[in-house]
Amino acid sequence: MRSRHATLPIFAAVSWGVMFPVLASALTRVDALNLTTARYVLATAVLLALLLAREGVTALATQRRGVEVVLLGALGFAGFNTLMNLALGHAAPQQIALFAATVPLVTQFVRWARDGVRPRPALLGISLVALVGVGLVITRGRLDGLGQFGWGGLLMIGAVLGWAFYTHGASRFPEWSALRYTTLTAVAGMLAMIAASAVADLTGLQHAPAAADLVAIAPQLAYAVLVAAVLAVLAWNTGVRRLGPADAALFMNLVPVATFAVQILRGYRPVAVELVGAGLTIAALVAANLVTRTRSAARATAAPEPLAVVDRPAVVDPVAVVGR
C-alpha cells in the first residue's frame, strides 16, 4: 500500500525536475514575471474548476482565515515561482534544482522558528554538508567560482524560504482537503503575481509578451501548467497526507537527479566535481530525512499515555476521510 502511495511524490518530484530546463527555454521569449503569471492564471483556473466540481462553492470559503491564506499563497506560489524563474536567468537549471531540493531541510528550520521544535544536532551538521555540495556544483570546485553564486543563488534562497513556509503552513489546515488548500492559496498567489507583473510592465522593468511569444512557448507553458503546476502539486499534497511529511519529503531528492538527466540528454557534460557535489547534496538530504523519520518513529513507538474513559465511542466520518 505504501509503495503505491509513493508513486505520487515520485511523479511530483520528477515532474518538477524536468520543469527547470523547460522553463529556462521559455525565458528566452517571455520575461520571468509574465511567464510566472501566465502559468498560474491558467493553472488556477484548472484548480478552481476541479475544486468546484468536487467540493462545491462552499469550499471557496476561507473560514475567517483569509489573511493567512493570502500570506501563504503569496509566499509559496508567487514568491517561490517568481524568484525561481528570475533565478533561472542567472544560474543553470541543475543549480536551481539543487537549491529546490533543500526545501524539506529548510522546512525543519522554519518549524523550529515557528513552533519551537528544535532540529537534532545531526541535522545541523547535515545541512552544512548539503550546502558544501551545492557550492561544489555552482563553483565547479574552484574558489574563483564563488562569484557565480551571485543573484541566482540569492534569489533561490528566498524562493526556498518561501516554499518552506508554505509547506509548513499546510499543517495548519488539517481540516481542508489537499485540493482546497492548493486552490485557495493558488488564487491568492495568482493575484499577487498579476499585481507584480502589472507594476513591472508599467514601469518598464519588463515587457508584456506578444501573442507570438506565447504561441512560441505553448508547449513549455502546457507542461508547466498541466503537469508541474496542477498534477504534480496535487500529487505531492496527496502523497504528503498519505505517507506523512517526513516520508514524502525524501522524494524531493529526485528533483536534481531528474534535472541533471534532462540536461545531459540535451548535451550538457558535467565535470567530475559537479557530480561529486550533486551526489554529496543528495546524500545529505537523504540522511536529513532519515534522521527526521527515525525521530518520528521513536516518538510513535513511545509508551502512550493512558486514554481517558469516555461514555461513548468515537465516530469517524468516512466522507471526511475520503475527501482528504
TABELFEN-V346874 format. One record per residue. N is the residue number from 1. RES is the residue in three letters. PSI is psi in whole degrees, 0 to 359 (999 if undefined). D_FIRST is the distance of its C-alpha to the first C-alpha in Angstrom with 2 decimals. Layout:
n=N res=RES psi=PSI d_first=D_FIRST
n=N res=RES psi=PSI d_first=D_FIRST
This chain:
n=1 res=MET psi=313 d_first=0.00
n=2 res=ARG psi=325 d_first=3.83
n=3 res=SER psi=326 d_first=5.45
n=4 res=ARG psi=318 d_first=5.22
n=5 res=HIS psi=331 d_first=6.46
n=6 res=ALA psi=338 d_first=8.78
n=7 res=THR psi=335 d_first=10.57
n=8 res=LEU psi=304 d_first=12.16
n=9 res=PRO psi=332 d_first=14.12
n=10 res=ILE psi=314 d_first=14.84
n=11 res=PHE psi=316 d_first=16.42
n=12 res=ALA psi=313 d_first=18.30
n=13 res=ALA psi=317 d_first=19.64
n=14 res=VAL psi=321 d_first=20.84
n=15 res=SER psi=317 d_first=22.37
n=16 res=TRP psi=326 d_first=24.25
n=17 res=GLY psi=321 d_first=25.39
n=18 res=VAL psi=331 d_first=26.93
n=19 res=MET psi=324 d_first=28.42
n=20 res=PHE psi=310 d_first=30.95
n=21 res=PRO psi=325 d_first=32.99
n=22 res=VAL psi=311 d_first=32.80
n=23 res=LEU psi=325 d_first=34.26
n=24 res=ALA psi=322 d_first=36.77
n=25 res=SER psi=328 d_first=38.22
n=26 res=ALA psi=333 d_first=38.55
n=27 res=LEU psi=350 d_first=40.50
n=28 res=THR psi=344 d_first=43.39
n=29 res=ARG psi=332 d_first=44.19
n=30 res=VAL psi=138 d_first=43.00
n=31 res=ASP psi=157 d_first=43.42
n=32 res=ALA psi=313 d_first=40.44
n=33 res=LEU psi=316 d_first=40.86
n=34 res=ASN psi=325 d_first=41.44
n=35 res=LEU psi=316 d_first=38.49
n=36 res=THR psi=316 d_first=36.18
n=37 res=THR psi=313 d_first=37.75
n=38 res=ALA psi=320 d_first=37.57
n=39 res=ARG psi=314 d_first=33.91
n=40 res=TYR psi=342 d_first=32.94
n=41 res=VAL psi=315 d_first=35.37
n=42 res=LEU psi=316 d_first=33.56
n=43 res=ALA psi=319 d_first=30.03
n=44 res=THR psi=324 d_first=30.93
n=45 res=ALA psi=319 d_first=32.38
n=46 res=VAL psi=316 d_first=29.15
n=47 res=LEU psi=319 d_first=27.15
n=48 res=LEU psi=318 d_first=29.81
n=49 res=ALA psi=318 d_first=29.68
n=50 res=LEU psi=318 d_first=25.92
n=51 res=LEU psi=315 d_first=26.33
n=52 res=LEU psi=321 d_first=29.31
n=53 res=ALA psi=326 d_first=27.73
n=54 res=ARG psi=318 d_first=24.64
n=55 res=GLU psi=351 d_first=26.12
n=56 res=GLY psi=177 d_first=29.86
n=57 res=VAL psi=329 d_first=32.85
n=58 res=THR psi=337 d_first=32.25
n=59 res=ALA psi=347 d_first=29.31
n=60 res=LEU psi=346 d_first=31.99
n=61 res=ALA psi=136 d_first=33.50
n=62 res=THR psi=357 d_first=33.10
n=63 res=GLN psi=52 d_first=34.02
n=64 res=ARG psi=23 d_first=36.78
n=65 res=ARG psi=28 d_first=34.61
n=66 res=GLY psi=319 d_first=36.07
n=67 res=VAL psi=316 d_first=37.57
n=68 res=GLU psi=318 d_first=34.33
n=69 res=VAL psi=316 d_first=32.51
n=70 res=VAL psi=315 d_first=35.41
n=71 res=LEU psi=316 d_first=35.44
n=72 res=LEU psi=320 d_first=31.72
n=73 res=GLY psi=321 d_first=31.96
n=74 res=ALA psi=320 d_first=35.08
n=75 res=LEU psi=312 d_first=33.61
n=76 res=GLY psi=302 d_first=30.21
n=77 res=PHE psi=304 d_first=30.95
n=78 res=ALA psi=311 d_first=34.72
n=79 res=GLY psi=306 d_first=35.10
n=80 res=PHE psi=309 d_first=32.31
n=81 res=ASN psi=322 d_first=32.74
n=82 res=THR psi=312 d_first=36.53
n=83 res=LEU psi=323 d_first=36.95
n=84 res=MET psi=314 d_first=34.50
n=85 res=ASN psi=322 d_first=36.48
n=86 res=LEU psi=320 d_first=39.69
n=87 res=ALA psi=326 d_first=38.48
n=88 res=LEU psi=342 d_first=37.72
n=89 res=GLY psi=351 d_first=41.45
n=90 res=HIS psi=351 d_first=42.23
n=91 res=ALA psi=159 d_first=39.57
n=92 res=ALA psi=152 d_first=37.65
n=93 res=PRO psi=321 d_first=34.11
n=94 res=GLN psi=329 d_first=32.68
n=95 res=GLN psi=318 d_first=34.39
n=96 res=ILE psi=321 d_first=33.03
n=97 res=ALA psi=323 d_first=29.46
n=98 res=LEU psi=320 d_first=29.85
n=99 res=PHE psi=315 d_first=31.06
n=100 res=ALA psi=327 d_first=28.16
n=101 res=ALA psi=347 d_first=25.67
n=102 res=THR psi=2 d_first=27.33
n=103 res=VAL psi=312 d_first=26.16
n=104 res=PRO psi=322 d_first=23.52
n=105 res=LEU psi=315 d_first=26.30
n=106 res=VAL psi=327 d_first=28.90
n=107 res=THR psi=327 d_first=26.75
n=108 res=GLN psi=322 d_first=26.99
n=109 res=PHE psi=327 d_first=30.76
n=110 res=VAL psi=319 d_first=30.77
n=111 res=ARG psi=322 d_first=28.97
n=112 res=TRP psi=315 d_first=31.66
n=113 res=ALA psi=322 d_first=34.38
n=114 res=ARG psi=324 d_first=33.18
n=115 res=ASP psi=352 d_first=31.57
n=116 res=GLY psi=12 d_first=33.35
n=117 res=VAL psi=103 d_first=30.21
n=118 res=ARG psi=132 d_first=31.72
n=119 res=PRO psi=154 d_first=29.78
n=120 res=ARG psi=152 d_first=30.16
n=121 res=PRO psi=325 d_first=33.13
n=122 res=ALA psi=325 d_first=30.90
n=123 res=LEU psi=324 d_first=29.33
n=124 res=LEU psi=318 d_first=32.85
n=125 res=GLY psi=320 d_first=33.72
n=126 res=ILE psi=323 d_first=30.62
n=127 res=SER psi=325 d_first=31.50
n=128 res=LEU psi=319 d_first=34.91
n=129 res=VAL psi=317 d_first=33.55
n=130 res=ALA psi=320 d_first=31.44
n=131 res=LEU psi=321 d_first=34.65
n=132 res=VAL psi=318 d_first=36.62
n=133 res=GLY psi=316 d_first=34.20
n=134 res=VAL psi=319 d_first=34.56
n=135 res=GLY psi=321 d_first=38.29
n=136 res=LEU psi=321 d_first=38.48
n=137 res=VAL psi=315 d_first=36.88
n=138 res=ILE psi=317 d_first=39.21
n=139 res=THR psi=350 d_first=42.35
n=140 res=ARG psi=32 d_first=41.63
n=141 res=GLY psi=11 d_first=42.83
n=142 res=ARG psi=133 d_first=46.27
n=143 res=LEU psi=326 d_first=47.79
n=144 res=ASP psi=354 d_first=49.68
n=145 res=GLY psi=358 d_first=46.39
n=146 res=LEU psi=334 d_first=45.65
n=147 res=GLY psi=342 d_first=47.48
n=148 res=GLN psi=347 d_first=44.71
n=149 res=PHE psi=306 d_first=42.46
n=150 res=GLY psi=213 d_first=44.59
n=151 res=TRP psi=325 d_first=43.48
n=152 res=GLY psi=313 d_first=40.21
n=153 res=GLY psi=317 d_first=38.90
n=154 res=LEU psi=318 d_first=40.38
n=155 res=LEU psi=321 d_first=38.89
n=156 res=MET psi=331 d_first=35.39
n=157 res=ILE psi=315 d_first=35.78
n=158 res=GLY psi=320 d_first=36.47
n=159 res=ALA psi=315 d_first=33.58
n=160 res=VAL psi=318 d_first=31.06
n=161 res=LEU psi=319 d_first=32.52
n=162 res=GLY psi=315 d_first=32.26
n=163 res=TRP psi=329 d_first=28.57
n=164 res=ALA psi=317 d_first=27.91
n=165 res=PHE psi=322 d_first=29.71
n=166 res=TYR psi=316 d_first=27.81
n=167 res=THR psi=315 d_first=24.40
n=168 res=HIS psi=323 d_first=25.68
n=169 res=GLY psi=332 d_first=27.09
n=170 res=ALA psi=328 d_first=23.78
n=171 res=SER psi=348 d_first=23.14
n=172 res=ARG psi=1 d_first=26.39
n=173 res=PHE psi=54 d_first=25.15
n=174 res=PRO psi=337 d_first=22.21
n=175 res=GLU psi=351 d_first=23.57
n=176 res=TRP psi=147 d_first=23.43
n=177 res=SER psi=161 d_first=20.64
n=178 res=ALA psi=322 d_first=19.65
n=179 res=LEU psi=319 d_first=21.76
n=180 res=ARG psi=314 d_first=24.70
n=181 res=TYR psi=316 d_first=24.85
n=182 res=THR psi=314 d_first=24.61
n=183 res=THR psi=311 d_first=27.25
n=184 res=LEU psi=322 d_first=29.77
n=185 res=THR psi=329 d_first=29.82
n=186 res=ALA psi=322 d_first=30.09
n=187 res=VAL psi=314 d_first=33.11
n=188 res=ALA psi=317 d_first=34.75
n=189 res=GLY psi=321 d_first=34.14
n=190 res=MET psi=317 d_first=35.50
n=191 res=LEU psi=321 d_first=38.67
n=192 res=ALA psi=321 d_first=39.23
n=193 res=MET psi=318 d_first=38.90
n=194 res=ILE psi=316 d_first=41.37
n=195 res=ALA psi=315 d_first=43.83
n=196 res=ALA psi=319 d_first=43.60
n=197 res=SER psi=320 d_first=44.06
n=198 res=ALA psi=315 d_first=47.00
n=199 res=VAL psi=316 d_first=48.74
n=200 res=ALA psi=320 d_first=48.20
n=201 res=ASP psi=318 d_first=49.55
n=202 res=LEU psi=328 d_first=52.53
n=203 res=THR psi=356 d_first=53.50
n=204 res=GLY psi=7 d_first=53.22
n=205 res=LEU psi=332 d_first=50.48
n=206 res=GLN psi=176 d_first=48.64
n=207 res=HIS psi=135 d_first=49.43
n=208 res=ALA psi=135 d_first=47.77
n=209 res=PRO psi=145 d_first=46.37
n=210 res=ALA psi=162 d_first=48.29
n=211 res=ALA psi=323 d_first=46.77
n=212 res=ALA psi=325 d_first=47.13
n=213 res=ASP psi=317 d_first=45.06
n=214 res=LEU psi=323 d_first=42.14
n=215 res=VAL psi=321 d_first=42.41
n=216 res=ALA psi=328 d_first=42.45
n=217 res=ILE psi=17 d_first=39.14
n=218 res=ALA psi=316 d_first=37.47
n=219 res=PRO psi=316 d_first=34.86
n=220 res=GLN psi=319 d_first=33.94
n=221 res=LEU psi=321 d_first=33.94
n=222 res=ALA psi=317 d_first=31.72
n=223 res=TYR psi=314 d_first=29.08
n=224 res=ALA psi=328 d_first=29.48
n=225 res=VAL psi=299 d_first=29.24
n=226 res=LEU psi=318 d_first=26.70
n=227 res=VAL psi=302 d_first=24.26
n=228 res=ALA psi=327 d_first=24.82
n=229 res=ALA psi=333 d_first=25.93
n=230 res=VAL psi=294 d_first=24.01
n=231 res=LEU psi=316 d_first=20.79
n=232 res=ALA psi=318 d_first=20.08
n=233 res=VAL psi=318 d_first=20.97
n=234 res=LEU psi=319 d_first=18.92
n=235 res=ALA psi=321 d_first=15.83
n=236 res=TRP psi=309 d_first=16.63
n=237 res=ASN psi=325 d_first=17.32
n=238 res=THR psi=318 d_first=14.20
n=239 res=GLY psi=323 d_first=12.09
n=240 res=VAL psi=319 d_first=14.38
n=241 res=ARG psi=326 d_first=13.79
n=242 res=ARG psi=326 d_first=10.00
n=243 res=LEU psi=337 d_first=10.08
n=244 res=GLY psi=149 d_first=13.70
n=245 res=PRO psi=319 d_first=16.81
n=246 res=ALA psi=315 d_first=17.14
n=247 res=ASP psi=317 d_first=13.86
n=248 res=ALA psi=322 d_first=14.21
n=249 res=ALA psi=334 d_first=17.88
n=250 res=LEU psi=328 d_first=17.43
n=251 res=PHE psi=349 d_first=16.79
n=252 res=MET psi=340 d_first=20.23
n=253 res=ASN psi=347 d_first=21.72
n=254 res=LEU psi=345 d_first=20.99
n=255 res=VAL psi=304 d_first=23.54
n=256 res=PRO psi=331 d_first=26.67
n=257 res=VAL psi=313 d_first=25.36
n=258 res=ALA psi=319 d_first=25.03
n=259 res=THR psi=315 d_first=28.42
n=260 res=PHE psi=320 d_first=30.16
n=261 res=ALA psi=316 d_first=28.90
n=262 res=VAL psi=316 d_first=30.30
n=263 res=GLN psi=322 d_first=33.52
n=264 res=ILE psi=320 d_first=34.03
n=265 res=LEU psi=332 d_first=33.59
n=266 res=ARG psi=1 d_first=36.21
n=267 res=GLY psi=358 d_first=38.61
n=268 res=TYR psi=135 d_first=38.16
n=269 res=ARG psi=98 d_first=38.87
n=270 res=PRO psi=147 d_first=37.76
n=271 res=VAL psi=166 d_first=39.97
n=272 res=ALA psi=320 d_first=38.74
n=273 res=VAL psi=330 d_first=38.92
n=274 res=GLU psi=316 d_first=36.63
n=275 res=LEU psi=322 d_first=33.93
n=276 res=VAL psi=315 d_first=34.54
n=277 res=GLY psi=316 d_first=34.33
n=278 res=ALA psi=317 d_first=31.12
n=279 res=GLY psi=321 d_first=29.57
n=280 res=LEU psi=317 d_first=30.93
n=281 res=THR psi=313 d_first=29.53
n=282 res=ILE psi=317 d_first=26.02
n=283 res=ALA psi=320 d_first=26.15
n=284 res=ALA psi=320 d_first=27.46
n=285 res=LEU psi=321 d_first=24.78
n=286 res=VAL psi=314 d_first=22.03
n=287 res=ALA psi=320 d_first=24.04
n=288 res=ALA psi=318 d_first=24.43
n=289 res=ASN psi=324 d_first=20.75
n=290 res=LEU psi=322 d_first=20.30
n=291 res=VAL psi=316 d_first=23.26
n=292 res=THR psi=317 d_first=21.81
n=293 res=ARG psi=320 d_first=18.47
n=294 res=THR psi=318 d_first=20.61
n=295 res=ARG psi=318 d_first=22.79
n=296 res=SER psi=319 d_first=20.09
n=297 res=ALA psi=322 d_first=18.57
n=298 res=ALA psi=321 d_first=22.16
n=299 res=ARG psi=323 d_first=22.80
n=300 res=ALA psi=329 d_first=19.75
n=301 res=THR psi=358 d_first=20.91
n=302 res=ALA psi=155 d_first=24.51
n=303 res=ALA psi=123 d_first=26.32
n=304 res=PRO psi=154 d_first=25.80
n=305 res=GLU psi=150 d_first=28.94
n=306 res=PRO psi=138 d_first=30.21
n=307 res=LEU psi=142 d_first=29.11
n=308 res=ALA psi=146 d_first=31.96
n=309 res=VAL psi=129 d_first=33.02
n=310 res=VAL psi=161 d_first=32.80
n=311 res=ASP psi=5 d_first=34.57
n=312 res=ARG psi=152 d_first=31.75
n=313 res=PRO psi=153 d_first=27.97
n=314 res=ALA psi=145 d_first=25.67
n=315 res=VAL psi=129 d_first=24.49
n=316 res=VAL psi=129 d_first=21.35
n=317 res=ASP psi=109 d_first=21.91
n=318 res=PRO psi=331 d_first=19.04
n=319 res=VAL psi=317 d_first=20.57
n=320 res=ALA psi=322 d_first=20.44
n=321 res=VAL psi=316 d_first=16.78
n=322 res=VAL psi=327 d_first=15.90
n=323 res=GLY psi=348 d_first=18.46
n=324 res=ARG psi=999 d_first=17.00
